[in-house]
Amino acid sequence: MTEENATTTPSESSAESALSRAKTELEGAKTCYENLRRQATERLKTVRKTSVGDVIDGTLETVKRHPAAGLGVAALVGFFLGRLFRR
């Protein structure tokens, strides 16, 4: 037996390992949070720079590339607007 094992009980060593794992997971979560915050900030800057005309142009380009999907989305939007404004 080494000195370290002789001075610590099994419950202390398992607590230490649990604390070590928790610290590692916390550091990973912190890194993930920072990445998500950075991405959200970049997207928000992009949205602020985008005008209504840019959104319309992007929508028209998407419908030109995928007409069936555009038709399906238009039908769904029409259905929900009809349900919303039904008398």
ChimeraX attribute file (.defattr): number of C-alpha atoms within 10 A of each C-alpha:
attribute: neighborCount
match mode: 1-to-1
recipient: residues
	/A:1	5
	/A:2	6
	/A:3	7
	/A:4	9
	/A:5	10
	/A:6	9
	/A:7	9
	/A:8	11
	/A:9	11
	/A:10	11
	/A:11	9
	/A:12	11
	/A:13	13
	/A:14	12
	/A:15	12
	/A:16	12
	/A:17	12
	/A:18	12
	/A:19	12
	/A:20	12
	/A:21	12
	/A:22	12
	/A:23	12
	/A:24	12
	/A:25	12
	/A:26	12
	/A:27	12
	/A:28	12
	/A:29	12
	/A:30	12
	/A:31	12
	/A:32	12
	/A:33	12
	/A:34	12
	/A:35	12
	/A:36	12
	/A:37	12
	/A:38	12
	/A:39	12
	/A:40	12
	/A:41	12
	/A:42	12
	/A:43	12
	/A:44	12
	/A:45	11
	/A:46	10
	/A:47	11
	/A:48	9
	/A:49	9
	/A:50	11
	/A:51	10
	/A:52	8
	/A:53	9
	/A:54	11
	/A:55	12
	/A:56	11
	/A:57	12
	/A:58	12
	/A:59	13
	/A:60	14
	/A:61	12
	/A:62	13
	/A:63	15
	/A:64	12
	/A:65	11
	/A:66	11
	/A:67	13
	/A:68	11
	/A:69	13
	/A:70	16
	/A:71	12
	/A:72	11
	/A:73	13
	/A:74	12
	/A:75	12
	/A:76	12
	/A:77	12
	/A:78	12
	/A:79	11
	/A:80	12
	/A:81	11
	/A:82	11
	/A:83	10
	/A:84	9
	/A:85	7
	/A:86	7
	/A:87	5
